[in-house]
Amino acid sequence: MLRFLIISLLLYTSSTLAQTGQLPDFAGLVEKHGAAVVNISAVQNSNTVSNQMLPEMPGIPENSPFYDFFKRHMQPFPAPRKSEPKSLGSGFIISSDGYILTNAHVIETADEITVKLNDKREFAAEVIGTDRKTDIALIKINASDLPKVTQGNPENLKVGEWVVAIGSPFGFEHSVTAGIVSAKGRSLAQESYVPFIQTDVAINPGNSGGPLFNMRGEVVGINSQIYSRTGGFMGLSFAIPINVATEIANQLKVSGKVSRGRIGVMIQEVTKELAESFGLSDSTGALVVSVEKGGPADQAGIKPRDIILKFDEKEVATSADLPRIVGNTKPKSKVSIEVWRDGTVKTVKVEVGETPSDETAENRKHKPGKKQNASNRLGLALSEITEEQQKQLEIISGLLVEDMQTGIASRSGIRIGDIILGLNSKDVKTVEQFNELLNQVKSGKNIALLVKRGDVTTFITMKLSDDDKKE
């Protein structure tokens, strides 16, 4: 009897909350706007058999006498047939004449793309353009008088606000899930141009490219990624703000590519320790760790160890802000940059460059220099890099970490093979100079080492203590 009363009470409470409006009703939103959401399928053609598809023949060259023998006596695997259409993701119609937004990763490997509407009609789609840096793709179908979404302003979203996703998770078309906005302006690794909207809306494979609606039925984002340790939904999903997507789509529609500003610097976050090392009162801005030789920043006088506080009058609160601000600046624009340098604020003018469409970086290797066995206060055995290494690494000077003892440097992330370019605000050219600068730092103070590892240059901080090894 008690169990019956508890269940009845729960049912009554849920019904009462829904009737009083404390729980949102998504039915009207879905009915009105769901027709503009599409399912995207694709096929990838593969109709050839390569030599590597012959069994038991790895590494046998075609000019070998054994090659013909094995080829005659061993049957190749059958040529793969044209793959069947597979539901890859979702999208939504942004214009009645057939333009559709989705994610770049949904369609980038497809040879043929099919769009299925809510009324079951199917159309072949043409790729207008893609932008991998924001994971946005614009495609088009040959149709007219199509239902389209209404776009909202993601800037007006509030944390805790209800949002709704419609998509095709695992191929289950027009599935609806709901949740709340968990955070705004999130930065994710390798996604420096997008201030993501974080939600707890259930997103799974197949939802990618689908719309995120606010409760007014306006699209505020494109569902793009999930954070998961298992491959499935774990309560963390991320959407690209629709204003970012629309700007990219407009450029793709006009030219098929995206024009994005750049100034040619590598930056990192300003931590509390780094701020202290550079005499900055707050951990704000973007710390410049390297400057591209001959690039816009170099020509404007930006230097490594500068901390960029403002760009074109826009505040750079964190390092994640700078790529987005610069990327949204029109190439060839002349703007002011406010930097913190040597304990004072300076302003420089820069002409913004343009990011290449397919930016690539070559991997460079270096040979170790002459080893010096003497270690310093950090337990590092250093050597000055050779002229050959300077040319290969495209640097003027630096010290190679040849060996190290267990201690503060190893615990802070220094590795054998790293190149130390500077200590705090000073470039380092000789081992003697480095040790002299190091010994001037009092115990309990933070230092910042500018370190080059492969193609990455970054600052590594550590706090010195009386226990650190001295010469």
Secondary structure, DSSP 8 states (H G I E B T S, - for coil): -HHHHHHHHHHHHHHHHHHTTSS---HHHHHHHGGGEEEEEEE-------GGGSTT-TT--TTSHHHHHHHHHS-----------EEEEEEEE-STTSEEEEEHHHHTT-SEEEEE-TTS-EEEEEEEEEETTTTEEEEEES--S----EE--GGG--TT-EEEEEE-GGG-TTEEEEEEEEEEEEEETTEEEEEEEEE-----TT-TT-EEEETTSEEEEEEEEE--SSSS--S-EEEEEHHHHHHHHHHHHHHSS---EE--EEEEE--HHHHHHTT-SSS-SEEEEEE-TTSHHHHHT--TT-EEEEETTEE--STTHHHHHHHTS-TT-EEEEEEEETTEEEEEEEE-EE--TT----------------B-TTSEEEEE--HHHHHHHT-S--EEEEEE-SSHHHHHT--TT-EEEEETTEE--SHHHHHHHHHTS-TT-EEEEEEEETTEEEEEEEE--TTS---
